[in-house]
Amino acid sequence: MRAITITEPGGPDVLQIAEVPDPSPGPGEVLLDVAATAVNRADLLQRQGRYPPPPGASETLGLECSGTVGALGEGVDGLRVGDAGCALLAGGGYAERVTVPAGQVMPLPPGVDLVTAGGLPEVACTVWSMMARAAELSEGELLLVHGGSGGIGTHAIQVGAALGAHVATTASAQRLGHCADLGAQTLIDYREQDFAEQLEGRADVILDNMGAKYLASNLATLAPDGRLVVIGMQGGTTAEINLGALLAKRVSVIAAGLRGRPVDGPHGKAAICAAVAERVWPMIGDGRVRPITHATLPLAEAGEAHRMLESGGVVGKLVLTTG
């Protein structure tokens, strides 16, 4: 089969398509014939040698895919060869075939085609597990989404609005209109405006992809009993926390990744995927949430897709197709 390989850590040019051995599903696993995958910022870090896959995961890039079931491992129930679906992966999506635990395979969302679905699992599982489950975003609360025009951001704005939250977001001025179209009500140009001053300690939940750079401002932006959810570290990994500020406002700081979670258990990937299929897919089916795809490129042009994401200006997801 064809897959994207990395000869050595570096820039987008190190991504090359090559013939590699086909994977084979083990017990409890499914082999998917991949129709599409998508580019995530974690892929850029792994390409640079800064984000190794968890133990036992494929070295091939790709944290999500869509496709059809090509084979079943021992003990797999509820799926049949030929079934279409999409899956959350620990790696391996930039290939024509991939193996994945059966519990991480989800049906296609209602009305979503096979290719578009390739860009949904990672954003949907991240947003639901962190914003809805961990932070328990409730109707009427104020949600701040940083990076509202990105893959996570465009999805989080819509899910937050569907849950009845007032959604605020940060983005560049030229992309705030896209955020408004998706349901954001308070629009903050992060280059010209201070989001902490704009929201004045009223945010109940903050979904943050910046990490250290925004930590102090995020804590100042939280309302009493607010929850800061850190899902990325684009602005660094280390910062000081004023514990007095946390105690005074009774706020929580939640930081958790998705890739390294176990498959099973209450916080495992299978449980998250089941919750997404049950709670998020109906939002897509009735139009409250829609996939946002910036562009679709062939798998062989993965390097170009990485350049596009690194250069900025991408709204939503970049999808790679194998066909």
C-alpha positions, 0 to 999 in steps of 0.5 A: 500500500502507499503511505506518507513516510518521513525520512528524517525530522524536518520541513514539509519536504521530508514527507514522501509517499512510498510503498509500505507493507499492509497492516493486519488487524489484531484481536479487537481491531479493524482494518480500514481501507482509507478514503480520507484523512486530515492534517492536524497540528500534532502532525506538524510537530511529529514531522519536526521530531517534537511529538513522538507517537505513544508506545505501540502506535504507528509511526505514520502520521494521521490521527483520524480517517474515514473509510470502509472496513476491509477486514475484522480482527478476532472478537470484533462484533457490530461491524462488517466488511464493507461498512463505511465509517470514520475513526479516531487514530493514535497514528497511521492515517496518512496511508491507504490502509490502517488498523484501529481498535473497533471501539474507535470506529464511528458511523458516518454522521448523517448527511456527511460524505465519506471524504468530508468525514475524514476531517471530523473524528479528531476535532469532534472527540477533542471538543466533546471530551474536553469542553462538554465532558471535562468542563461540563459546559452548560446552557447559558454559560459564556464559552471562550474559544481561542483560535476560532477559525481553526479545525478545533475552533470552527467545530467548538464554536458550533457545538458550544452554540448548539449546547446553548452557550454564549460563544466568544472567540479570538481570531484574526480580523479577516477570519472573525466573519467566518466565526460569526457565521458559525455562531460566535457572538462576541468576536475578538481580534487577538492582534488588536484587542485584549481578550481579558479586558473584553470579557472582564472575568466573565468566561465560564469555560475557556478552550485554549490551544496556546498554553503558557502564553495565555495562562495568566490572561486566561485565569484573569478572564475566568468567572468564579467557578470557571474552567480553563481547558488546555488542549494545545501548547502553541504558546509554550509549555511552562508558566507560573500559576498564581494559586491565590487567584485560583483559590479566590475564584474557585477555578479549575485548570484542566489539561489533557490530550487525546492521543495517549489515552487508553482505548478502554475505561471511562476516560478512554477513546472508545467511550469518547467515540461512543459519546460523540456518535450519540451526542454530536452526530445528531447535531450534524444531522439536524444542521446545528453543526457542520463540517468545515473543510478548507481544502481537499488535496491528494495524499501525495500532496501532504507536504503542501497541506503542511505548508498551508497549515503552517503559513496560516489562513486555513479556516477549518480542516485540510483533508487528504484523499487516497483516491 
